[in-house]
Amino acid sequence: MRDAVCLASGGLDSNTCLYLLKQHGLEPLPLFIDYGQINAEREFQSLNKACGDLSLGEPMRMDFSSFGHHVKSGLTDRSLHISKDAFTPCRNLFFIVSAAAVASSRGINKIVIGLLSEETIIFPDQSDKFLNAAGVAIEAALGVRMDILTPLRDYRKSDVLRLASQLGVKSYYSCHAGTVPPCGECIACKEYEEV
């Protein structure tokens, strides 16, 4: 039996969430959403590695790649600017609703998303206001309360890096461009410049 559905991209934040949940004796179900993002395969490879390290088995992968075909952004379309056009409308809501549906179908009442401190938010679907509204909408849709847990909410990227080191997080992939080495230009790469 799994204790929580953890939205997991294979990036530093979500892989750290998986390690943190395991440290606290919880057995998360990692959920990877393929929304047509450019870096999907590298993300999924990283997540698979983390799941192997944690003996979680293969992560669940939901294929909504047509979302990115129709909802263009710098994360889904190489012809757009990877940073200036990065906002992908309703992405986090889409993630949370998908996780809630998976959780509900399995008798789980917790979902986890690796959002960092509200001081670091760039887009409206990273705010506390959004999280509260999403929780209300999900409860109305399901008829039961679904806890949306954000274990990294008090952290900035430098804090997550320290925590990941303490927890022994061995792999993650965070570049939106899907390149090796990372592009250094996307929002995910730029976060590391603050460290």
GROMACS elastic network, one bead per residue, 0.5 to 0.9 nm:
[ bonds ]
;  ai    aj funct       b0    kb
    1    27     6  0.76229   500
    1   106     6  0.88081   500
    1   108     6  0.88520   500
    2     5     6  0.76352   500
    2    26     6  0.76457   500
    2    27     6  0.50900   500
    2    28     6  0.55286   500
    2    29     6  0.59512   500
    2   106     6  0.85384   500
    2   108     6  0.72744   500
    3    26     6  0.58928   500
    3    27     6  0.53727   500
    3    28     6  0.56454   500
    3    29     6  0.75215   500
    3   108     6  0.62776   500
    3   109     6  0.79086   500
    3   110     6  0.70592   500
    3   111     6  0.89382   500
    4    21     6  0.88444   500
    4    26     6  0.76513   500
    4    27     6  0.69962   500
    4    29     6  0.60950   500
    4    30     6  0.85364   500
    4   103     6  0.72176   500
    4   108     6  0.61085   500
    4   109     6  0.69229   500
    4   111     6  0.53501   500
    4   112     6  0.68844   500
    5    28     6  0.57189   500
    5    30     6  0.60284   500
    5    31     6  0.65652   500
    5    99     6  0.62413   500
    5   100     6  0.78884   500
    5   102     6  0.75064   500
    5   103     6  0.59783   500
    5   108     6  0.74782   500
    5   109     6  0.85183   500
    5   110     6  0.63987   500
    5   112     6  0.61819   500
    5   113     6  0.89433   500
    6    14     6  0.77767   500
    6    17     6  0.77721   500
    6    18     6  0.71932   500
    6    28     6  0.60523   500
    6    29     6  0.58549   500
    6    31     6  0.58616   500
    6    32     6  0.86648   500
    6    99     6  0.75587   500
    6   110     6  0.84639   500
    6   111     6  0.56677   500
    6   113     6  0.62731   500
    6   114     6  0.84946   500
    7    14     6  0.69060   500
    7    29     6  0.84914   500
    7    30     6  0.60568   500
    7    32     6  0.62685   500
    7    33     6  0.77495   500
    7    95     6  0.72237   500
    7    96     6  0.78644   500
    7    99     6  0.68517   500
    7   111     6  0.74439   500
    7   112     6  0.60231   500
    7   113     6  0.54201   500
    7   114     6  0.75451   500
    8    11     6  0.75242   500
    8    13     6  0.84940   500
    8    15     6  0.66825   500
    8    17     6  0.83651   500
    8    18     6  0.79743   500
    8    30     6  0.56483   500
    8    31     6  0.54975   500
    8    32     6  0.52793   500
    8    33     6  0.78472   500
    8    44     6  0.88776   500
    8    47     6  0.70510   500
    8    59     6  0.85788   500
    8   112     6  0.87666   500
    8   113     6  0.77110   500
    8   114     6  0.81024   500
    9    12     6  0.86102   500
    9    13     6  0.85458   500
    9    14     6  0.61782   500
    9    15     6  0.76345   500
    9    30     6  0.88684   500
    9    31     6  0.80033   500
    9    32     6  0.57441   500
    9    33     6  0.73979   500
    9    34     6  0.89360   500
    9    40     6  0.83178   500
    9    43     6  0.57526   500
    9    44     6  0.67562   500
    9    46     6  0.81945   500
    9    47     6  0.64855   500
    9   172     6  0.89505   500
    9   173     6  0.84163   500
    9   174     6  0.84144   500
   10    13     6  0.81689   500
   10    14     6  0.62993   500
   10    15     6  0.57220   500
   10    32     6  0.82216   500
   10    42     6  0.81835   500
   10    44     6  0.60217   500
   10    45     6  0.74292   500
   10    48     6  0.77110   500
   10    49     6  0.85601   500
   10    50     6  0.75596   500
   10   171     6  0.82097   500
   10   172     6  0.54940   500
   10   173     6  0.58560   500
   10   174     6  0.73468   500
   11    14     6  0.56798   500
   11    15     6  0.59615   500
   11    16     6  0.83371   500
   11    43     6  0.67089   500
   11    46     6  0.73971   500
   11    47     6  0.75704   500
   11   171     6  0.83839   500
   11   175     6  0.82442   500
   12    15     6  0.53626   500
   12    16     6  0.59407   500
   12    17     6  0.85907   500
   12   157     6  0.89939   500
   12   160     6  0.77298   500
   12   161     6  0.77403   500
   12   164     6  0.77179   500
   12   169     6  0.83306   500
   12   171     6  0.78280   500
   12   172     6  0.51159   500
   12   173     6  0.66765   500
   12   174     6  0.64466   500
   13    16     6  0.51805   500
   13    17     6  0.62819   500
   13    18     6  0.89050   500
   13   113     6  0.87989   500
   13   114     6  0.54188   500
   13   115     6  0.75862   500
   13   116     6  0.80395   500
   13   152     6  0.77221   500
   13   157     6  0.83095   500
   13   160     6  0.68568   500
   13   161     6  0.86757   500
   13   164     6  0.85232   500
   13   172     6  0.85789   500
   13   174     6  0.87713   500
   14    18     6  0.63977   500
   14    19     6  0.88116   500
   14    47     6  0.87569   500
   14   112     6  0.88035   500
   14   113     6  0.71257   500
   14   114     6  0.52098   500
   14   115     6  0.86115   500
   14   172     6  0.87833   500
   15    18     6  0.51196   500
   15    19     6  0.64547   500
   15    20     6  0.86468   500
   15    46     6  0.86516   500
   15    47     6  0.69809   500
   15    50     6  0.65967   500
   15    51     6  0.85872   500
   15   114     6  0.87200   500
   15   164     6  0.84370   500
   15   169     6  0.72229   500
   15   171     6  0.79815   500
   15   172     6  0.66686   500
   16    19     6  0.51122   500
   16    20     6  0.60368   500
   16    21     6  0.85598   500
   16   114     6  0.83057   500
   16   152     6  0.88293   500
   16   160     6  0.75001   500
   16   161     6  0.87716   500
   16   163     6  0.76204   500
   16   164     6  0.55968   500
   16   167     6  0.77038   500
   16   168     6  0.89834   500
   16   169     6  0.64817   500
   16   172     6  0.88560   500
   17    21     6  0.60547   500
   17    22     6  0.85694   500
   17   112     6  0.78733   500
   17   113     6  0.79576   500
   17   114     6  0.64215   500
   17   150     6  0.87267   500
   17   151     6  0.69263   500
   17   152     6  0.75250   500
   17   164     6  0.89753   500
   18    21     6  0.52244   500
   18    22     6  0.62847   500
   18    23     6  0.86492   500
   18    27     6  0.87078   500
   18    28     6  0.68242   500
   18    29     6  0.88960   500
   18    30     6  0.76303   500
   18    50     6  0.82341   500
   18    51     6  0.82602   500
   18    54     6  0.82154   500
   19    22     6  0.51610   500
   19    23     6  0.61435   500
   19    24     6  0.87434   500
   19    50     6  0.84820   500
   19    54     6  0.72960   500
   19   164     6  0.81041   500
   19   167     6  0.65564   500
   19   168     6  0.80775   500
   19   169     6  0.69951   500
   20    23     6  0.50259   500
   20    24     6  0.63834   500
   20    25     6  0.88811   500
   20    26     6  0.87413   500
   20   151     6  0.82523   500
   20   163     6  0.88554   500
   20   164     6  0.86903   500
   20   167     6  0.72100   500
   21    24     6  0.51661   500
   21    25     6  0.65576   500
   21    26     6  0.52297   500
   21    27     6  0.69820   500
   21    28     6  0.68160   500
   21   151     6  0.88162   500
   22    25     6  0.50836   500
   22    26     6  0.50779   500
   22    27     6  0.60506   500
   22    28     6  0.73764   500
   22    54     6  0.77139   500
   23    26     6  0.73441   500
   23   167     6  0.80446   500
   24    27     6  0.89897   500
   27    56     6  0.77142   500
   28    56     6  0.76989   500
   28   112     6  0.88664   500
   29    56     6  0.76089   500
   29    59     6  0.69714   500
   29    60     6  0.74595   500
   29   103     6  0.89173   500
   30    47     6  0.84591   500
   30    51     6  0.79204   500
   30    56     6  0.80913   500
   30    58     6  0.82969   500
   30    59     6  0.50544   500
   30    60     6  0.61926   500
   30    61     6  0.85925   500
   31    59     6  0.59540   500
   31    61     6  0.60158   500
   31    62     6  0.75042   500
   31    98     6  0.89968   500
   31    99     6  0.71561   500
   31   102     6  0.87288   500
   32    43     6  0.88755   500
   32    44     6  0.72592   500
   32    47     6  0.81769   500
   32    59     6  0.68056   500
   32    60     6  0.60317   500
   32    62     6  0.62950   500
   32    63     6  0.86638   500
   33    36     6  0.88515   500
   33    40     6  0.87483   500
   33    60     6  0.85103   500
   33    61     6  0.59822   500
   33    62     6  0.50978   500
   33    63     6  0.64599   500
   33    64     6  0.70226   500
   33    65     6  0.85836   500
   33    95     6  0.69940   500
   33    98     6  0.83524   500
   34    37     6  0.66978   500
   34    40     6  0.63159   500
   34    41     6  0.89365   500
   34    44     6  0.88150   500
   34    61     6  0.70603   500
   34    62     6  0.60390   500
   34    64     6  0.54988   500
   34    65     6  0.54598   500
   34    67     6  0.87740   500
   34    68     6  0.88590   500
   35    40     6  0.81836   500
   35    62     6  0.84351   500
   35    63     6  0.67792   500
   35    66     6  0.68575   500
   35    67     6  0.54370   500
   35    68     6  0.55030   500
   35    69     6  0.86407   500
   35    76     6  0.80787   500
   35    91     6  0.84644   500
   36    39     6  0.85655   500
   36    40     6  0.71040   500
   36    63     6  0.83000   500
   36    64     6  0.68083   500
   36    66     6  0.62289   500
   36    67     6  0.62166   500
   36    69     6  0.65808   500
   36    75     6  0.83001   500
   36    76     6  0.57226   500
   36    77     6  0.87067   500
   37    40     6  0.53932   500
   37    41     6  0.89503   500
   37    65     6  0.74568   500
   37    68     6  0.64033   500
   37    74     6  0.88956   500
   37    75     6  0.54236   500
   37    77     6  0.78724   500
   37   176     6  0.78594   500
   37   177     6  0.89486   500
   38    41     6  0.81951   500
   38    68     6  0.89265   500
   38    74     6  0.86788   500
   38    75     6  0.59318   500
   38    76     6  0.52250   500
   38    77     6  0.69954   500
   38    78     6  0.74822   500
   38   176     6  0.68141   500
   38   177     6  0.62519   500
   38   178     6  0.62684   500
   39    42     6  0.56174   500
   39    43     6  0.61185   500
   39    44     6  0.86461   500
   39    75     6  0.80034   500
   39    76     6  0.85436   500
   39   174     6  0.88140   500
   39   175     6  0.73568   500
   39   176     6  0.56835   500
   39   177     6  0.58084   500
   39   179     6  0.77425   500
   40    43     6  0.51410   500
   40    44     6  0.60634   500
   40    45     6  0.86252   500
   40   176     6  0.87961   500
   40   178     6  0.75072   500
   41    44     6  0.50809   500
   41    45     6  0.61348   500
   41    46     6  0.86375   500
   41   178     6  0.79651   500
   42    45     6  0.51273   500
   42    46     6  0.62906   500
   42    47     6  0.86818   500
   42   173     6  0.68964   500
   42   174     6  0.89723   500
   42   178     6  0.62027   500
   42   179     6  0.83416   500
   43    46     6  0.52134   500
   43    47     6  0.62455   500
   43    48     6  0.86770   500
   43   172     6  0.78023   500
   43   173     6  0.57908   500
   43   174     6  0.73398   500
   43   175     6  0.86494   500
   43   178     6  0.79397   500
   44    48     6  0.60676   500
   44    49     6  0.86007   500
   44    59     6  0.87634   500
   44    61     6  0.85922   500
   44   173     6  0.89206   500
   45    48     6  0.51272   500
   45    49     6  0.63382   500
   45    50     6  0.88263   500
   45   173     6  0.86258   500
   46    49     6  0.51616   500
   46    50     6  0.63917   500
   46    51     6  0.87137   500
   46   171     6  0.63172   500
   46   172     6  0.53758   500
   46   173     6  0.59379   500
   47    50     6  0.50903   500
   47    51     6  0.61104   500
   47    52     6  0.85319   500
   47    58     6  0.89383   500
   47    59     6  0.75436   500
   47   171     6  0.82308   500
   47   172     6  0.71952   500
   47   173     6  0.83661   500
   48    51     6  0.50692   500
   48    52     6  0.61312   500
   48    53     6  0.86384   500
   48    57     6  0.82722   500
   48    58     6  0.63998   500
   48    59     6  0.66910   500
   49    52     6  0.50849   500
   49    53     6  0.62353   500
   49    54     6  0.87010   500
   49   170     6  0.86952   500
   49   171     6  0.70441   500
   49   172     6  0.85114   500
   50    53     6  0.50231   500
   50    54     6  0.62273   500
   50    55     6  0.85346   500
   50    56     6  0.85088   500
   50   169     6  0.76723   500
   50   170     6  0.74044   500
   50   171     6  0.64741   500
   50   172     6  0.76954   500
   51    54     6  0.50911   500
   51    55     6  0.59096   500
   51    57     6  0.60021   500
   51    58     6  0.65697   500
   51    59     6  0.69159   500
   52    55     6  0.50023   500
   52    56     6  0.62866   500
   52    57     6  0.62653   500
   52    58     6  0.75349   500
   53    56     6  0.78954   500
   53   169     6  0.88247   500
   53   170     6  0.82684   500
   54    57     6  0.82127   500
   55    58     6  0.88868   500
   56    59     6  0.75535   500
   58    61     6  0.88868   500
   62    65     6  0.88240   500
   62    98     6  0.86730   500
   63    66     6  0.82326   500
   64    67     6  0.56635   500
   64    68     6  0.79349   500
   65    68     6  0.57217   500
   65    69     6  0.69125   500
   66    70     6  0.64091   500
   66    71     6  0.83996   500
   67    70     6  0.54356   500
   67    71     6  0.57373   500
   67    72     6  0.84612   500
   67    76     6  0.89397   500
   68    72     6  0.58522   500
   68    73     6  0.76893   500
   68    75     6  0.82274   500
   68    76     6  0.52224   500
   68    77     6  0.76298   500
   68    88     6  0.86293   500
   69    72     6  0.64516   500
   69    76     6  0.72214   500
   69    77     6  0.78870   500
   71    76     6  0.78683   500
   71    88     6  0.70784   500
   71    89     6  0.74363   500
   72    75     6  0.78739   500
   72    76     6  0.59323   500
   72    77     6  0.60314   500
   72    80     6  0.81547   500
   72    85     6  0.88064   500
   72    88     6  0.71668   500
   72    89     6  0.88954   500
   73    76     6  0.53236   500
   73    77     6  0.58429   500
   73    78     6  0.85511   500
   73    80     6  0.64535   500
   73    81     6  0.79813   500
   73    82     6  0.77446   500
   73    85     6  0.54875   500
   73    86     6  0.54990   500
   73    87     6  0.62668   500
   73    88     6  0.55280   500
   73    89     6  0.84732   500
   74    77     6  0.54788   500
   74    78     6  0.64776   500
   74    79     6  0.76248   500
   74    81     6  0.51166   500
   74    83     6  0.64111   500
   74    84     6  0.73541   500
   74    87     6  0.73865   500
   74    88     6  0.79401   500
   74   176     6  0.85682   500
   74   177     6  0.89107   500
   74   186     6  0.89173   500
   75    78     6  0.75811   500
   75    80     6  0.82809   500
   75    81     6  0.85311   500
   75    82     6  0.60346   500
   75    83     6  0.82658   500
   75    85     6  0.78519   500
   75    86     6  0.56773   500
   75    87     6  0.79835   500
   75    88     6  0.73887   500
   75   176     6  0.61896   500
   75   177     6  0.74400   500
   75   186     6  0.89905   500
   76    80     6  0.84297   500
   76    82     6  0.87376   500
   76    86     6  0.86460   500
   76    88     6  0.83947   500
   77    80     6  0.57464   500
   77    81     6  0.84519   500
   77    82     6  0.82910   500
   78    81     6  0.72872   500
   78    82     6  0.73153   500
   78   177     6  0.83482   500
   79    82     6  0.86577   500
   80    83     6  0.87139   500
   80    84     6  0.82970   500
   80    85     6  0.62707   500
   80    86     6  0.84992   500
   81    84     6  0.54726   500
   81    85     6  0.52198   500
   81    86     6  0.72801   500
   81   186     6  0.87927   500
   82    85     6  0.59180   500
   82    86     6  0.56687   500
   82   176     6  0.73968   500
   82   177     6  0.71901   500
   82   185     6  0.74804   500
   82   186     6  0.55847   500
   82   187     6  0.78863   500
   83    87     6  0.84048   500
   83   176     6  0.89522   500
   83   185     6  0.68829   500
   83   187     6  0.56524   500
   83   188     6  0.89333   500
   84    87     6  0.80037   500
   84   186     6  0.86446   500
   84   187     6  0.88159   500
   85    88     6  0.81141   500
   86   186     6  0.81821   500
   86   187     6  0.77473   500
   87    90     6  0.89591   500
   87    91     6  0.84980   500
   87   122     6  0.87984   500
   87   123     6  0.69446   500
   88    91     6  0.56685   500
   88    92     6  0.87588   500
   89    92     6  0.83697   500
   89    93     6  0.88457   500
   89   125     6  0.85148   500
   90    93     6  0.51227   500
   90    94     6  0.59453   500
   90    95     6  0.85697   500
   90   125     6  0.69476   500
   91    94     6  0.50769   500
   91    95     6  0.62419   500
   91    96     6  0.87414   500
   91   125     6  0.76747   500
   92    96     6  0.61101   500
   92    97     6  0.85058   500
   92   113     6  0.89768   500
   92   125     6  0.59407   500
   92   126     6  0.74515   500
   93    96     6  0.51194   500
   93    97     6  0.60180   500
   93    98     6  0.84260   500
   93   125     6  0.70217   500
   93   130     6  0.84259   500
   93   131     6  0.86836   500
   93   134     6  0.69355   500
   94    97     6  0.52915   500
   94    98     6  0.61142   500
   94    99     6  0.85950   500
   95    98     6  0.52130   500
   95    99     6  0.61560   500
   95   100     6  0.85933   500
   95   113     6  0.88012   500
   96    99     6  0.50387   500
   96   100     6  0.60101   500
   96   101     6  0.85487   500
   96   111     6  0.76526   500
   96   112     6  0.86045   500
   96   113     6  0.78715   500
   96   134     6  0.77034   500
   96   138     6  0.87484   500
   96   148     6  0.82533   500
   97   100     6  0.50471   500
   97   101     6  0.61754   500
   97   102     6  0.86903   500
   97   134     6  0.81519   500
   97   138     6  0.70720   500
   98   101     6  0.51753   500
   98   102     6  0.63124   500
   98   103     6  0.85885   500
   99   102     6  0.51415   500
   99   103     6  0.59998   500
   99   104     6  0.84787   500
   99   111     6  0.64100   500
   99   112     6  0.84856   500
  100   104     6  0.59207   500
  100   105     6  0.84661   500
  100   108     6  0.86188   500
  100   109     6  0.80004   500
  100   110     6  0.79834   500
  100   111     6  0.66108   500
  100   138     6  0.72728   500
  100   142     6  0.87537   500
  100   146     6  0.71410   500
  100   148     6  0.88686   500
  101   104     6  0.51835   500
  101   105     6  0.61626   500
  101   106     6  0.87415   500
  101   142     6  0.85524   500
  102   105     6  0.52622   500
  102   106     6  0.64950   500
  102   107     6  0.88888   500
  102   108     6  0.82920   500
  103   106     6  0.52587   500
  103   107     6  0.61950   500
  103   109     6  0.62830   500
  103   110     6  0.71136   500
  103   111     6  0.71578   500
  103   146     6  0.86168   500
  104   107     6  0.51936   500
  104   108     6  0.56841   500
  104   109     6  0.66850   500
  104   142     6  0.78127   500
  104   146     6  0.83233   500
  105   108     6  0.76333   500
  106   109     6  0.88870   500
  108   111     6  0.81702   500
  108   146     6  0.83587   500
  109   144     6  0.85542   500
  109   145     6  0.72130   500
  109   147     6  0.61356   500
  109   148     6  0.87505   500
  110   146     6  0.57406   500
  110   148     6  0.60844   500
  110   149     6  0.69436   500
  111   146     6  0.72932   500
  111   147     6  0.62172   500
  111   148     6  0.50552   500
  111   149     6  0.60158   500
  111   150     6  0.87354   500
  112   147     6  0.83114   500
  112   148     6  0.58345   500
  112   150     6  0.59143   500
  112   151     6  0.76426   500
  113   148     6  0.73555   500
  113   149     6  0.64476   500
  113   150     6  0.54759   500
  113   151     6  0.78280   500
  113   152     6  0.85503   500
  114   149     6  0.84750   500
  114   150     6  0.58224   500
  114   151     6  0.68374   500
  114   152     6  0.59619   500
  114   153     6  0.75947   500
  115   118     6  0.82063   500
  115   121     6  0.87006   500
  115   126     6  0.67362   500
  115   127     6  0.88756   500
  115   150     6  0.61482   500
  115   151     6  0.80348   500
  115   152     6  0.61975   500
  115   153     6  0.58593   500
  115   155     6  0.88021   500
  116   119     6  0.82391   500
  116   120     6  0.68353   500
  116   121     6  0.77428   500
  116   126     6  0.83790   500
  116   150     6  0.78705   500
  116   151     6  0.84625   500
  116   152     6  0.52497   500
  116   154     6  0.64950   500
  116   155     6  0.54488   500
  116   156     6  0.59690   500
  116   157     6  0.75208   500
  116   160     6  0.86139   500
  117   120     6  0.55620   500
  117   121     6  0.71908   500
  117   127     6  0.89530   500
  117   152     6  0.71821   500
  117   155     6  0.52558   500
  117   156     6  0.58664   500
  117   157     6  0.89331   500
  118   121     6  0.53036   500
  118   122     6  0.89930   500
  118   126     6  0.72602   500
  118   127     6  0.59991   500
  118   128     6  0.70598   500
  118   153     6  0.70977   500
  118   154     6  0.79509   500
  119   122     6  0.89496   500
  119   156     6  0.82878   500
  120   126     6  0.89598   500
  120   156     6  0.70701   500
  120   157     6  0.88965   500
  121   124     6  0.75892   500
  121   125     6  0.86252   500
  121   126     6  0.58108   500
  121   127     6  0.66977   500
  122   125     6  0.87007   500
  122   126     6  0.73366   500
  122   127     6  0.88400   500
  123   126     6  0.58009   500
  123   127     6  0.75975   500
  124   127     6  0.56427   500
  124   129     6  0.83409   500
  124   130     6  0.68514   500
  125   128     6  0.85326   500
  125   129     6  0.84222   500
  125   130     6  0.55095   500
  125   131     6  0.75716   500
  126   129     6  0.84705   500
  126   130     6  0.66584   500
  126   131     6  0.74023   500
  127   130     6  0.51851   500
  127   131     6  0.63974   500
  127   132     6  0.87320   500
  128   132     6  0.60778   500
  128   133     6  0.84917   500
  129   132     6  0.53118   500
  129   133     6  0.62201   500
  129   134     6  0.86108   500
  130   133     6  0.51238   500
  130   134     6  0.60018   500
  130   135     6  0.85611   500
  131   134     6  0.50745   500
  131   135     6  0.61867   500
  131   136     6  0.87303   500
  131   148     6  0.76476   500
  132   135     6  0.51664   500
  132   136     6  0.63907   500
  132   137     6  0.87801   500
  132   148     6  0.88208   500
  133   136     6  0.51141   500
  133   137     6  0.61965   500
  133   138     6  0.86228   500
  134   137     6  0.50985   500
  134   138     6  0.60888   500
  134   139     6  0.85539   500
  134   148     6  0.87259   500
  135   138     6  0.52160   500
  135   139     6  0.61652   500
  135   140     6  0.86007   500
  135   145     6  0.77918   500
  135   146     6  0.68831   500
  135   147     6  0.73388   500
  135   148     6  0.67888   500
  136   139     6  0.52192   500
  136   140     6  0.62186   500
  136   141     6  0.86518   500
  136   145     6  0.82997   500
  137   140     6  0.50788   500
  137   141     6  0.61115   500
  137   142     6  0.86462   500
  138   142     6  0.60016   500
  138   143     6  0.80331   500
  138   144     6  0.81542   500
  138   145     6  0.75728   500
  138   146     6  0.69952   500
  139   142     6  0.52457   500
  139   143     6  0.53395   500
  139   144     6  0.51596   500
  139   146     6  0.63406   500
  140   143     6  0.53520   500
  140   144     6  0.74306   500
  140   145     6  0.84135   500
  141   144     6  0.82240   500
  142   145     6  0.76883   500
  142   146     6  0.84428   500
  149   153     6  0.89744   500
  150   153     6  0.54131   500
  150   154     6  0.88302   500
  151   154     6  0.77991   500
  151   155     6  0.87261   500
  152   155     6  0.52684   500
  152   156     6  0.81468   500
  152   159     6  0.89766   500
  152   160     6  0.74665   500
  153   156     6  0.82606   500
  154   159     6  0.89039   500
  155   158     6  0.78427   500
  155   159     6  0.54569   500
  155   160     6  0.62724   500
  156   159     6  0.52628   500
  156   160     6  0.64077   500
  156   161     6  0.88506   500
  156   195     6  0.89756   500
  157   160     6  0.50373   500
  157   161     6  0.62374   500
  157   162     6  0.87510   500
  157   191     6  0.67568   500
  157   192     6  0.70070   500
  157   194     6  0.77445   500
  157   195     6  0.68284   500
  158   161     6  0.51277   500
  158   162     6  0.64278   500
  158   163     6  0.87322   500
  158   191     6  0.89601   500
  158   192     6  0.77490   500
  158   194     6  0.75000   500
  158   195     6  0.50079   500
  159   162     6  0.51780   500
  159   163     6  0.61846   500
  159   164     6  0.85439   500
  159   195     6  0.87686   500
  160   164     6  0.58910   500
  160   165     6  0.84512   500
  161   164     6  0.50868   500
  161   165     6  0.62177   500
  161   166     6  0.87148   500
  161   195     6  0.85894   500
  162   165     6  0.51542   500
  162   166     6  0.63233   500
  162   167     6  0.87197   500
  163   166     6  0.50337   500
  163   167     6  0.61394   500
  163   168     6  0.85477   500
  163   169     6  0.86988   500
  164   167     6  0.50858   500
  164   168     6  0.60359   500
  164   169     6  0.51047   500
  164   170     6  0.82684   500
  165   168     6  0.51388   500
  165   169     6  0.60710   500
  165   170     6  0.81636   500
  166   169     6  0.78593   500
  169   172     6  0.78729   500
  173   176     6  0.89299   500
  173   178     6  0.85270   500
  173   182     6  0.86428   500
  174   177     6  0.89724   500
  174   178     6  0.83347   500
  174   182     6  0.80342   500
  174   188     6  0.59267   500
  174   189     6  0.70113   500
  175   178     6  0.57351   500
  175   179     6  0.70343   500
  175   180     6  0.86879   500
  175   181     6  0.88490   500
  175   182     6  0.54511   500
  175   183     6  0.66988   500
  175   184     6  0.78386   500
  175   185     6  0.87743   500
  175   186     6  0.67976   500
  175   187     6  0.81796   500
  175   188     6  0.56570   500
  175   189     6  0.57481   500
  176   179     6  0.81059   500
  176   182     6  0.83170   500
  176   183     6  0.80972   500
  176   186     6  0.60956   500
  176   187     6  0.76716   500
  176   188     6  0.65092   500
  176   189     6  0.78770   500
  177   180     6  0.89796   500
  177   182     6  0.72723   500
  177   183     6  0.63056   500
  177   185     6  0.85867   500
  177   186     6  0.70501   500
  178   181     6  0.88235   500
  178   182     6  0.71606   500
  178   183     6  0.79912   500
  179   182     6  0.51799   500
  179   183     6  0.62014   500
  180   183     6  0.75129   500
  181   184     6  0.85311   500
  182   185     6  0.84211   500
  182   186     6  0.88867   500
  182   189     6  0.70547   500
  183   186     6  0.67921   500
  183   189     6  0.70511   500
  184   187     6  0.84996   500
  184   188     6  0.83598   500
  184   190     6  0.63580   500
  185   188     6  0.82149   500
  185   189     6  0.61754   500
  185   190     6  0.63429   500
  186   189     6  0.53210   500
  186   190     6  0.61565   500
  186   191     6  0.87725   500
  187   190     6  0.50147   500
  187   191     6  0.62789   500
  188   191     6  0.54240   500
  188   192     6  0.74232   500
  189   192     6  0.57154   500
  189   193     6  0.74406   500
  190   193     6  0.52858   500
  190   194     6  0.74623   500
  191   194     6  0.57832   500
  191   195     6  0.74880   500
  192   195     6  0.52998   500
